[in-house]
Amino acid sequence: MIPSNCPNCSARLELNDDGTCDHCGVDVTVMANEPLAGGSTDAAVVSPLAPDEGIALIRRADPAFDPAGFERRAEQAFLALGQAWQDRDREAARPLMSPGLHKSWSANVQMFVDEHKRNVLEGMRVDSLAPVKVVHGNAFDALTVRFTATWISYEVDERTDRVIAGDRTPQSFTEFFTFQRSVDARTTDGRFDWVLSRLQREADYAASADRSMRRG
């Protein structure tokens, strides 16, 4: 689940792929104690926490939350999304993502379809993962995970089956996935009630962190 309302504009919350509200444009996952609409502030808009501190707060509100179990399911989501990207399967990705992220991700998939291209991903594996940032507020929880992974990635023209980009050399890479759920959600029967609200490459994550520090 994702929070039903934006803590800034109170509209139904639909996140863009950069973590901003689709209605008012406010970054609800990293904005730190900034004035809300009308000049007020809200405890739902908070500074990011260190992983241990943030996870401890989540577990205080939701004692059944299992960090190790979360990491296992996050890894499954990472691999499933890679498979959906390779297959250009927008429906397979839908349950994993917030509506805003799925919309932009699907647009990228459609571009590959229109250009008769397929991104082949071979031997994808997760080498390591670790939570790096937590937001715990009145409206939502957001947990950012750093993935270090390896794959063979190349693009194929599906009309000729010819490789048009990349090669068959294994490559290591780092990406940051931010998972989000309603703050009043509770872990039940192992159900994974987090959705992916943001995807960032390493350079994009570093730039976002730098902007947050300057704003703070």
N, C-alpha and C positions, 0 to 999 in steps of 0.2 A: 504494500500500500504506500501511497504518497500522501502528504498532508492535503486536506481538501481545500484549504484556502491559503492564499499567499499572506504571510505575516505583514507585508507592506501595504498592499492595495485591497486585501480581503476578497479579491476575485477568486474563482475556482482555480487552483494552482495547476498550471500546465508548464512544465519546465522545458526550456530550450536546451540544446545540447551543450551550451556553455554554463548551464546551471542557473540561468536567469529566468524570471517569471515571464511568460509569453505576453502578459497583459501590460505590466508596468516596467519591465526590464531590469528590476532589481535583482542582484545576485544574492539569492537567499541562502547559499551554502557557505559563502566566505565573508559576507558583509559583517563588519565588526562594530556593533553598537552605534550605528549611524541613525540619524533621525528618520522616522517613518513618515508616511504621508500625513500631513497636518502638523508636523513638527514633534510628534510624540515618539517615544521609544517603546520597544517591546522586548521582553526577555527571550522571545523566540529567536531574535537576531543576536547571535553571540559570537565571541571570538572562538576560533578553532582550538581544540584541546590536544595535548599530547596523547598518543594512543592509550597508554596505561590509565591515565586519568579519565579520559573519555569513556573507555570501555567499562571502567569501574562505575561510572555514573549510570551507564546503560544497564548494567547488571543490578544496580541498586533498585532501578525502576522495574526491571524485568529479570528476576532471579534465574529464570530458565534459560536466559540467553547464554549460549556456549560459544566463546570466541573461536575455539578449535573447529567446532561444527560450522560456524560462519565461514571460516577460511576454506574449509572443504567445499562448501556450496559456492563460494565466490570463485574458486578454481573451476568448478564445473561450469559456472556461468561464462567464465572467460573462454573456455574451450568450446562450449556450445555456440557462443557468439562467433568465434572464428570459423566454425563449421558452417554456420548460417551465412556468413559473409562469402565463403567459398561457393556455397550452393546458391547464392543470391536468393535466399529464402527469407522473405520479409516476415512471413507469418511465424516462422520458428523463432525469430528474434523478438516478436512482440511481447510475450510474457516476461521477458528479461528486462525490459526497458520502460522508462517513463514515456508518456505520449510524445513529449517534445523531442526527446532524443531519438525515439523510433522514427519520427517524421523526417528528421534530417538524415539519419542513417539510411532510411529507405530511399531518399532522394539520391544518395550516392550509389546505392545498389542499382537504381533505375538507370543511372548514367552508364554503368557497365553494361546493362542489358541493351540500351539504345546503341552503344558502340560495339556490340557483339564481342565483348571482352569478358573473360573470366579470370579471377585472381585465384590461382592454385596455391594452396597452403599444404605443404607436406611435412610430416614429422613434427607437428607442433607439440611442444611440451612446455610446462611451467617449471622453471628451474628454481625459483624462489618467489615467495610472496610475503608481504608484511603490511599490517595497518600502519599508516603514517600520519593520519589526521582524523579527528572525530569532532563533529558538531553535535551537541546535545542541548536542545532548547525546549520551549513550550509547544512548538508546532511540529518539529521533525527531529529525527536523528539522521546524521549523514556520516558514513564511514568510508574513508578513502584508503584504497589498498594499492600498494606498489607491486606490480608483477614484473619479474624478469623472466623472459621466455626465449625460446629458440624455435625457429622454423626455417623452412625453405619456401620462399615466396617468389612467384613469377606470374606474369600475365600472359594469357593465351588468346589469340584470335580464334573464336569458336568456329568461324567459317573455314579456316585453313588448318586449325590445330597447330599453328606456328607460335613459338614464344616471341612476344613482341616487347617485353620488358622484364627485367630481373633475370635471375639464373638459378641454377640448382645448387648454389652454395649455401650451406647453413648460416643463418644470421642470428645473432643475439640482439634483443631489443628490450626496452623498458617502457611500460605504459602504466597509467594511473587510472583506476576505475573507482568512481564514487558511487556507493550504494546508499539508498535513502529509504526511509519508511516513516510512517506516522509515529510520533513520540509515544502515543498511547497504545501502540501495537504490543502484543505479548507473544512470546514464543510458545507455540502449542504443537505437540505431536511432531516435532521436527520440521514444521512447515517453514519454508524460507520466504518470509514476507517482505524482503528487501527488493527494490528494483534499481536498476542502473540508471543514474540520472546524469552522469558525465563521463566522457572518455577523453583522456588527454595523453598525448605523447610526452616524452620526458621534457623536451624543450618548452612545450606549451605549459606544462605543470610548473616548471621553474619560473616562467614569465608571470603566471598567475600568482604564484607565491610572492614574487617580488612586488607586484602591484598591491597585494594585500598588506605587505609590510610598509609600503609607502603610505597607504591609506591609513594604517594604524598609527 
